[in-house]
Structures are given as C-alpha cells and as structure tokens.
Amino acid sequence: MLIDTHCHLDFADFEAERDEIVARAMEAGVGQMVTISTRVRKLDMLLAITDKYPNIFCSVGTHPNNANEELDITADDLVALTKKHAKIVAIGEAGLDYFYDTQTPEDQKTGLLRHIEAARRTQLPLVIHSRAADEDMAAILRDETGKGAFPFILHCFSSGQALADTGVELGGYVSFSGILTFPKSTELRDIAATVPLDRLLVETDAPYLAPKRWRGKRNEPSYVVNTAEVLAEVKGVSYEEIARITTENAFRVFSRMPKVVA
C-alpha cells in the first residue's frame, strides 16, 4: 500500500469525478490519502470529503499564499479545531513562499509561528510549504524546535540540501512529489538519496505536478505510484520496499491516522 500524504481533493478540479478519482487511487494501491487545508475557513469542505470516504483524512491550516486572509486565526483556534473531528490528522499547510511573493514575509511568518505552536501543543504534524525561503525556514525551524519539539513534514520538497539536512536533523520528514521524476530533477534525486529511509514520504500535491509518466495531465492520487517507483530507484530498493517504508513512515508521523482496512 501507498499513502498519498498530500493532495487537495476539495479543489474544483476534482469536484465532478471525485468518486472515480478515489476509486482509481485504491485500484492503484493507494490505500489512504490526506487532503490538505489551504484555508481554515474552508475546513467544512474537507470534513465533508473525509466523512464520505473512510480512507481519506485531512489537515487544518492556512497556506502561506493565503496568509493575510486568516491572520485573525490564532494558535488557540487551530488547537480547538483539531478537536472538532477525528479525521483531522495534521496542521497546515503553512510556511514561507518567497517565489510567488503574494504575501508579505511578515504575514507568512506570523501564520507559520501560530501553526508551529499548534503543532507543538497537539503533537499533530505540521505540513510545511517552503519555496525560495530555505535560509529563513531553516532558522525558524531551529529556533522553534529549541522551544519544544513538534512533528513536521517538509512537503513537496524542492529546496536545497541544507534545508533537507536541517529538517532531518530536527526530527522532520521529507516528502517528495512528482517533481522527483522530472528529467531535469537530478539535483533533487541526489538530495533524496541522502534522506534516511525512515524519514521519507511520497505525495502528489494533486491536482498539481503530475509525475513524468503523466506529465501535462491533471495530477491525482493514483499517480503517486510513479513517484514511489523513482524514489525506489534512487534509494536502491524495490518498489514494494519503498511502499512499505513510506507507508510505515506516514502512519508514524500522522500518529492520529488509523489504518483503514478496505
């Protein structure tokens, strides 16, 4: 079994055929999925999806590119929301995105620190979005971990070796998406080769970033298989082994997520 640890099943791209997409994922061996929050105020949409599908879970949080929309939401609010529903298994995604520069760094950092506090208090993993912000992200992770450990995932990893090393050193997980499969992603594959097996996760970030086999198409959870295949090659293990390892890792970091027996 594989677990797609990061997708966005509430997005409009999936609305017309969500049943078929979930069915295709299961047929491909993707037994469970975590659909990730980008706006706290849309949590009810995520919960409606998790209520419908036993093998789908979700997070709660504000994407850094939406940071200024939800600056009124506190760490206390996030903690309270995690108690709203057993299917909420993570905090985020939150972080820093200096590539698109749609929000001020100050607003993004304010949101990130609140999400970190919520992750520390709940011990639910923080799903971290970091793009073109390696140095600031590493500094914040070091500083905040010093105040008390919290579980975290560097999602859709496309940053440099130093941030991957920092994440692993501080106890975090590194999640690879379809970017790992792209022909020009040699450097990223080299980084993946250095990440310990017990810190690896796979994801789609669907509907974005379809892996090489389906490049140019809308991404969906079943396509995480191609990312796992490439990750297995990078690590020099079988596909079956990387599936087992990344699934065990997913259950470890998403400690609130039970294994759903189909």
Helices and strands as residue ranges (DSSP letters): E 2-7, G 12-17, H 18-27, E 30-35, G 40-42, H 43-52, E 56-60, G 64-69, H 75-82, E 88-97, H 105-122, E 126-131, H 134-146, E 152-154, H 161-169, E 173-176, G 178-181, H 186-194, G 197-199, E 200-202, G 212-214, G 221-223, H 224-235, H 239-253
